């Protein structure tokens, strides 16, 4: 099954643009020109269009070359002129535009019947075109690119970097696999990899079902909310769910497209959260995809407050965007994921985290938790890393080390470390952090 027809996606002639606010100047801390339109992303099924607003923002005195893309708005908010934040002002001053659209549940803006009809059709057919999270949301972002580049007097082709959290992290992560016009993605609390639960592995699901507590609506979901029960209730089988996951995953997960994305030169950074109900498989991802760049805010996720020692000065998104669009003007490079080694020594675990020589990392802090509950389980989400299970690491050469005193009753330990590097743009500092791969170690008895 091919989710997207990229010729259809790139065709400006099918956008059916309706102009709500034509190009006009907007004053403020930085002067801009802005336009608001609605577009037909495409038909979910014959006769049912999926129409979404798009706001475009460019510098007041020149074309924008490329743009920052996000779906993190709503139709009502888009009615008002955009007020760029400090990082967006830096982008605009450097000649980069902004494109803002809507990647939200249609029920939140008065189209609940459309959502319900789409869910019903998907449950009955497992056709991804009917599933808004698989087709409509990524297509919205890609069609917004088509919309902007059709404005030839205001945009010229350049880099396109997408960012967002939750559905606005998942959607660009899927879209960038298909659309080579996209050059970077910064995604938070959203899926990255194809772990066994996501692929409906029967052994993984048996472990999950045996766990105490009430599972949430996302637990075990392939790429978002779990639809397994709805498909089964509509007459589908577990084998149908496995076949669907198998057939679509190459088009969905960053982990299955790393080689191609890196060949294209795509920049990526992910903030999955250590305790998030969408990113519920950190140990599996850390083991199988240690080179995917992630920052793990301790005890972070949807609605989580974070560990007391979580990095409050973290500016990853700003540093990432400025480095992507202005690589020559931004001093320093973001850290690359380090390598991790651990060794059991009596009642302790010695951890070594190694960066490439001259990486320039400035700090190291490690967190750990004993006997964490299995992936996706209620306790996996709810039981936090204790306040006292963190420490500063020591640096020797290009290695950061820590020795953790083990709980004598523990059967396993999970750990990860975070490391700061400061970038500079126009002499302003941007403190960025990179994590070591999330690691699980079985403890000998």
C-alpha positions as CSV (number, residue, x, y, z in Angstrom):
1,X,0.0,0.0,0.0
2,X,1.3,3.4,-0.9
3,X,0.0,6.1,1.4
4,X,0.8,9.2,-0.6
5,X,0.6,10.1,-4.3
6,X,3.5,12.5,-4.3
7,X,2.5,13.9,-7.8
8,X,-0.9,14.7,-6.3
9,X,0.8,16.2,-3.2
10,X,3.1,18.5,-5.2
11,X,0.4,19.7,-7.7
12,X,-0.6,23.3,-6.9
13,X,-3.4,23.1,-9.4
14,X,-5.5,21.0,-7.1
15,X,-5.2,23.1,-4.0
16,X,-8.5,24.9,-4.6
17,X,-7.1,27.9,-2.7
18,X,-9.5,30.3,-1.1
19,X,-8.0,33.6,0.0
20,X,-9.1,34.7,3.5
21,X,-6.6,37.5,3.9
22,X,-4.4,38.6,1.0
23,X,-0.8,39.6,1.4
24,X,-0.6,42.5,3.8
25,X,2.1,44.2,6.0
26,X,2.1,43.5,9.7
27,X,4.1,45.7,12.0
28,X,5.7,44.6,15.3
29,X,9.1,43.8,16.7
30,X,9.8,42.7,13.2
31,X,7.8,43.8,10.1
32,X,6.4,41.0,8.0
33,X,4.1,40.3,5.1
34,X,1.4,37.7,5.7
35,X,-1.3,35.9,3.8
36,X,-4.0,33.5,5.0
37,X,-5.7,30.9,2.8
38,X,-7.5,27.7,3.0
39,X,-6.6,24.7,0.8
40,X,-8.0,21.3,0.0
41,X,-5.4,18.9,1.2
42,X,-7.2,16.2,-0.8
43,X,-10.2,14.0,-0.6
44,X,-10.3,11.5,2.3
45,X,-12.7,9.5,0.2
46,X,-14.6,10.5,-2.9
47,X,-16.6,13.6,-2.3
48,X,-15.1,14.3,1.2
49,X,-12.5,17.0,1.0
50,X,-10.1,17.8,3.8
51,X,-9.8,21.6,3.9
52,X,-7.3,23.3,6.2
53,X,-6.1,27.0,6.7
54,X,-2.5,28.0,6.0
55,X,-0.8,31.2,7.1
56,X,2.3,32.3,5.3
57,X,4.8,34.8,6.8
58,X,7.7,36.4,4.9
59,X,10.1,39.3,5.6
60,X,8.7,42.7,4.8
61,X,11.2,43.6,2.1
62,X,12.3,40.4,0.3
63,X,11.3,36.9,-0.7
64,X,11.7,34.2,1.9
65,X,14.2,31.5,1.0
66,X,12.8,28.3,2.5
67,X,10.8,28.3,5.7
68,X,10.0,26.9,9.1
69,X,6.9,24.7,9.0
70,X,4.5,23.8,11.8
71,X,1.0,22.5,12.2
72,X,0.7,23.6,15.8
73,X,-2.1,26.1,15.4
74,X,-5.9,26.1,15.1
75,X,-8.3,27.7,12.6
76,X,-9.3,30.4,15.1
77,X,-5.7,31.3,16.0
78,X,-4.7,31.5,12.4
79,X,-7.4,34.2,11.8
80,X,-5.0,36.6,13.7
81,X,-1.8,37.8,12.3
82,X,1.2,35.8,13.5
83,X,3.4,37.4,16.1
84,X,6.8,35.7,15.7
85,X,8.7,34.6,18.8
86,X,12.4,35.5,19.2
87,X,13.7,32.5,17.3
88,X,11.2,33.1,14.5
89,X,12.3,36.7,14.3
90,X,15.9,35.6,13.9
91,X,14.8,33.3,11.0
92,X,12.8,36.1,9.3
93,X,15.7,38.5,9.7
94,X,17.9,36.0,8.0
95,X,15.4,35.7,5.1
96,X,13.6,32.5,6.2
97,X,9.8,32.4,6.1
98,X,7.2,30.8,8.3
99,X,4.4,28.5,7.2
100,X,1.8,27.7,9.9
101,X,-1.1,25.3,9.4
102,X,-3.4,23.0,11.4
103,X,-2.5,19.5,12.4
104,X,-5.2,18.9,15.0
105,X,-8.1,16.5,15.7
106,X,-11.0,17.9,13.5
107,X,-13.4,17.5,16.4
108,X,-11.5,20.3,18.2
109,X,-12.6,22.8,15.6
110,X,-16.2,21.7,15.0
111,X,-15.8,18.7,12.6
112,X,-16.4,15.8,15.0
113,X,-18.6,14.0,12.5
114,X,-15.8,13.9,10.0
115,X,-13.4,12.4,12.5
116,X,-16.0,9.8,13.5
117,X,-16.7,8.9,9.9
118,X,-13.0,8.6,9.1
119,X,-12.4,6.3,12.1
120,X,-15.3,4.1,11.2
121,X,-14.1,3.7,7.6
122,X,-10.5,2.9,8.7
123,X,-11.6,0.4,11.3
124,X,-13.6,-1.5,8.6
125,X,-11.0,-1.4,5.9
126,X,-7.5,-0.6,7.4
127,X,-7.1,1.8,4.4
128,X,-4.6,4.4,5.6
129,X,-6.2,7.1,3.4
130,X,-9.2,7.1,5.8
131,X,-7.0,7.5,8.9
132,X,-6.3,11.1,9.6
133,X,-3.1,10.5,11.5
134,X,-1.6,8.4,8.6
135,X,-2.8,10.4,5.6
136,X,-4.4,13.8,6.3
137,X,-2.0,15.2,8.9
138,X,1.3,14.5,7.0
139,X,-0.4,15.4,3.8
140,X,-1.4,18.8,5.3
141,X,2.2,19.6,6.0
142,X,3.3,18.6,2.5
143,X,0.5,20.4,0.8
144,X,1.3,23.5,2.8
145,X,4.8,23.3,1.2
146,X,3.1,23.2,-2.2
147,X,1.0,26.2,-1.2
148,X,4.0,28.3,-0.1
149,X,6.1,27.5,-3.2
150,X,3.2,28.4,-5.4
151,X,3.6,32.0,-4.1
152,X,6.5,32.7,-6.4
153,X,6.6,36.4,-5.7
154,X,7.1,35.7,-2.0
155,X,8.9,32.4,-1.6
156,X,11.9,30.9,-3.3
157,X,13.0,27.3,-2.8
158,X,15.3,26.7,0.1
159,X,15.4,24.6,3.3
160,X,12.2,23.5,4.9
161,X,12.4,22.5,8.6
162,X,9.4,21.2,10.4
163,X,8.9,21.1,14.2
164,X,6.2,20.2,16.7
165,X,5.1,18.0,19.5
166,X,2.8,15.0,19.8
167,X,0.7,14.7,16.6
168,X,2.8,17.7,15.4
169,X,5.9,15.6,16.0
170,X,4.7,12.4,14.5
171,X,3.2,14.1,11.3
172,X,6.4,15.8,10.1
173,X,8.4,12.7,11.1
174,X,6.3,10.7,8.6
175,X,6.1,13.5,6.0
176,X,9.8,14.0,5.8
177,X,10.2,10.3,4.7
178,X,8.2,11.0,1.6
179,X,8.8,14.7,0.7
180,X,12.4,15.5,-0.3
181,X,11.5,19.2,-0.1
182,X,11.8,18.8,3.6
183,X,15.3,19.1,5.1
184,X,14.9,18.9,8.9
185,X,12.6,17.7,11.6
186,X,12.6,18.5,15.4
187,X,9.9,16.4,17.0
188,X,8.9,15.9,20.6
189,X,6.7,13.3,22.5
190,X,6.1,11.3,19.3
191,X,7.0,7.9,17.8
192,X,10.4,7.2,16.2
193,X,10.8,3.5,15.9
194,X,9.1,0.2,15.1
195,X,9.2,-1.6,18.4
196,X,7.5,-5.0,19.0
197,X,4.4,-3.5,20.6
198,X,3.9,-1.2,17.6
199,X,4.2,-4.2,15.3
200,X,1.6,-6.2,17.3
201,X,4.1,-8.8,18.3
202,X,2.1,-11.4,20.3
203,X,4.8,-12.0,22.9
204,X,5.2,-8.3,23.6
205,X,1.4,-7.9,23.9
206,X,1.1,-10.8,26.3
207,X,3.6,-9.2,28.6
208,X,1.7,-5.9,28.4
209,X,-1.7,-7.5,29.1
210,X,-0.3,-9.3,32.2
211,X,0.6,-5.9,33.8
212,X,-1.5,-4.4,36.5
213,X,-3.4,-1.1,36.1
214,X,-5.5,0.4,33.4
215,X,-3.9,0.9,30.1
216,X,-4.5,4.2,28.3
217,X,-5.8,4.8,24.8
218,X,-2.4,5.2,23.3
219,X,-0.6,2.2,24.9
220,X,0.8,-0.1,22.2
221,X,-0.5,2.1,19.4
222,X,1.3,1.7,16.1
223,X,1.8,5.4,15.4
224,X,-0.5,7.1,17.9
225,X,-3.8,6.1,19.6
226,X,-4.3,2.4,19.7
227,X,-7.0,1.3,17.2
228,X,-6.6,-2.5,17.7
229,X,-9.9,-3.0,19.6
230,X,-11.9,-0.9,17.2
231,X,-10.6,-2.9,14.2
232,X,-11.3,-6.2,16.0
233,X,-14.8,-5.0,16.9
234,X,-15.4,-4.1,13.2
235,X,-14.6,-7.7,12.2
236,X,-10.8,-7.5,11.6
237,X,-8.4,-10.0,13.0
238,X,-5.1,-9.8,14.9
239,X,-3.4,-11.1,11.8
240,X,-5.0,-8.2,9.8
241,X,-3.4,-5.8,12.4
242,X,0.0,-7.4,12.0
243,X,-0.2,-7.3,8.2
244,X,-1.2,-3.6,8.3
245,X,1.8,-2.8,10.6
246,X,4.1,-4.8,8.4
247,X,2.9,-3.2,5.2
248,X,2.9,0.4,6.3
249,X,5.8,0.8,8.6
250,X,8.4,1.5,6.0
251,X,6.4,4.6,5.2
252,X,5.9,5.7,8.8
253,X,9.0,5.3,11.0
254,X,12.2,7.3,11.0
255,X,14.0,4.2,12.2
256,X,13.3,2.4,8.9
257,X,14.5,5.3,6.8
258,X,17.7,6.4,8.5
259,X,20.0,5.6,5.6
260,X,17.9,7.4,3.0
261,X,17.4,10.4,5.2
262,X,21.1,10.7,6.0
263,X,22.0,10.4,2.4
264,X,19.7,13.4,1.7
265,X,21.4,15.3,4.5
266,X,18.3,15.6,6.6
267,X,18.9,17.1,10.1
268,X,17.0,15.4,12.9
269,X,16.5,15.8,16.6
270,X,13.9,14.0,18.8
271,X,12.6,14.6,22.3
272,X,10.5,11.5,22.9
273,X,10.2,11.8,26.7
274,X,11.2,9.2,29.2
275,X,7.7,8.7,30.6
276,X,5.4,9.4,27.6
277,X,2.4,7.3,26.6
278,X,3.2,7.8,22.9
279,X,6.9,7.1,23.2
280,X,6.5,4.0,25.4
281,X,9.5,2.0,24.2
282,X,12.7,3.8,25.1
283,X,14.8,0.8,26.0
284,X,14.0,-1.0,22.8
285,X,14.8,2.1,20.8
286,X,18.0,2.8,22.6
287,X,19.3,-0.7,22.0
288,X,18.3,-1.0,18.3
289,X,18.7,2.6,17.1
290,X,21.5,4.2,19.2
291,X,22.5,6.6,16.5
292,X,19.2,8.4,16.3
293,X,19.8,11.8,18.0
294,X,17.6,12.2,21.0
295,X,17.4,14.4,24.1
296,X,15.8,12.7,27.1
297,X,14.4,15.1,29.6
298,X,14.2,13.0,32.8
299,X,10.6,12.2,33.8
300,X,9.3,14.1,30.7
301,X,6.3,13.3,28.6
302,X,2.7,14.5,28.0
303,X,1.6,16.3,31.1
304,X,4.8,15.4,33.1
305,X,6.6,18.0,35.3
306,X,10.1,16.6,34.9
307,X,12.8,15.6,37.3
308,X,14.1,18.3,39.7
309,X,17.5,18.1,38.0
310,X,16.0,18.2,34.4
311,X,17.9,20.8,32.3
312,X,15.9,24.0,32.7
313,X,18.2,25.9,30.4
314,X,17.7,23.6,27.4
315,X,17.3,25.5,24.1
316,X,17.5,22.6,21.6
317,X,14.8,23.7,19.2
318,X,16.2,27.2,18.8
319,X,19.8,26.0,18.5
320,X,18.7,23.3,16.0
321,X,16.8,25.7,13.8
322,X,19.4,28.4,13.7
323,X,22.2,25.8,12.9
324,X,20.1,24.3,10.2
325,X,19.2,27.5,8.4
326,X,22.4,29.4,9.1
327,X,25.2,26.8,9.4
328,X,28.0,29.3,8.6
329,X,26.7,32.0,11.0
330,X,26.2,29.6,13.9
331,X,29.3,28.8,15.9
332,X,29.6,25.1,17.0
333,X,27.8,22.0,16.0
334,X,25.2,20.0,17.9
335,X,26.6,17.0,19.6
336,X,26.2,13.6,17.9
337,X,24.9,10.6,19.9
338,X,27.7,9.1,22.0
339,X,28.6,5.5,22.6
340,X,27.9,3.8,25.9
341,X,29.6,1.0,27.8
342,X,28.8,-0.4,31.2
343,X,30.5,-2.9,33.5
344,X,29.3,-4.6,36.6
345,X,31.8,-4.4,39.4
346,X,30.6,-6.1,42.6
347,X,27.8,-3.9,44.0
348,X,28.2,-1.2,41.4
349,X,27.8,-0.4,37.7
350,X,30.4,1.6,36.0
351,X,29.1,3.6,33.0
352,X,31.3,5.2,30.4
353,X,29.9,7.6,27.7
354,X,32.3,8.4,24.8
355,X,32.0,11.2,22.3
356,X,34.1,11.7,19.2
357,X,37.3,13.7,20.0
358,X,36.9,17.4,20.1
359,X,33.1,17.2,20.3
360,X,33.1,20.1,22.8
361,X,30.6,18.7,25.3
362,X,30.6,20.8,28.4
363,X,28.7,18.7,31.0
364,X,27.5,15.2,31.9
365,X,24.7,14.0,34.2
366,X,23.3,10.5,34.5
367,X,19.9,9.2,35.6
368,X,18.9,5.7,36.5
369,X,15.9,3.7,37.6
370,X,15.7,0.1,38.9
371,X,13.3,-2.6,37.7
372,X,11.3,-0.4,35.4
373,X,7.9,-1.9,34.4
374,X,7.6,-3.3,30.8
375,X,7.1,-1.0,27.8
376,X,3.8,0.8,27.7
377,X,2.4,-0.5,31.0
378,X,0.7,1.8,33.4
379,X,3.6,1.6,35.9
380,X,6.1,2.3,33.0
381,X,4.3,5.6,32.5
382,X,3.6,6.5,36.2
383,X,6.7,5.5,38.2
384,X,9.2,8.3,37.9
385,X,13.0,8.3,38.3
386,X,13.5,9.0,42.0
387,X,14.9,12.4,42.9
388,X,18.1,10.9,44.3
389,X,18.9,8.6,41.3
390,X,21.0,11.1,39.4
391,X,24.6,12.4,39.6
392,X,27.1,14.5,37.8
393,X,29.6,12.5,35.7
394,X,33.4,12.9,35.6
395,X,35.2,13.6,32.4
396,X,38.5,11.8,31.5
397,X,39.7,12.5,28.0
398,X,36.7,12.1,25.7
399,X,34.8,9.9,28.2
400,X,32.3,10.7,30.9
401,X,32.1,8.2,33.7
402,X,29.9,7.4,36.7
403,X,29.7,4.6,39.2
404,X,26.2,3.7,40.3
405,X,25.6,1.9,43.6
406,X,23.2,-1.0,42.8
407,X,20.1,-1.9,44.7
408,X,20.8,-5.4,45.9
409,X,17.2,-6.5,45.2
410,X,17.1,-5.1,41.6
411,X,17.0,-7.4,38.6
412,X,17.8,-4.7,36.0
413,X,18.7,-1.0,35.7
414,X,17.8,1.6,33.1
415,X,20.0,4.6,32.6
416,X,20.9,7.5,30.2
417,X,23.0,10.6,30.4
418,X,22.7,14.2,29.1
419,X,25.4,16.4,27.9
420,X,25.4,20.2,27.2
421,X,27.1,22.1,24.3
422,X,26.6,25.8,23.8
423,X,26.1,27.1,20.3
424,X,26.4,30.8,19.4
425,X,24.4,32.8,16.9
426,X,25.1,36.5,16.6
427,X,27.0,36.0,19.9
428,X,23.9,34.9,21.7
429,X,24.4,31.5,23.5
430,X,22.0,28.6,22.8
431,X,22.4,25.7,25.2
432,X,21.8,22.4,23.5
433,X,21.7,18.9,25.0
434,X,22.3,15.4,23.6
435,X,21.5,12.2,25.4
436,X,23.3,8.9,25.4
437,X,21.2,6.0,24.1
438,X,18.7,4.8,26.7
439,X,20.2,1.6,28.1
440,X,18.9,-1.3,30.1
441,X,21.3,-3.7,31.8
442,X,20.3,-7.0,33.4
443,X,21.9,-7.5,36.8
444,X,23.6,-10.7,37.7
445,X,22.5,-12.6,40.8
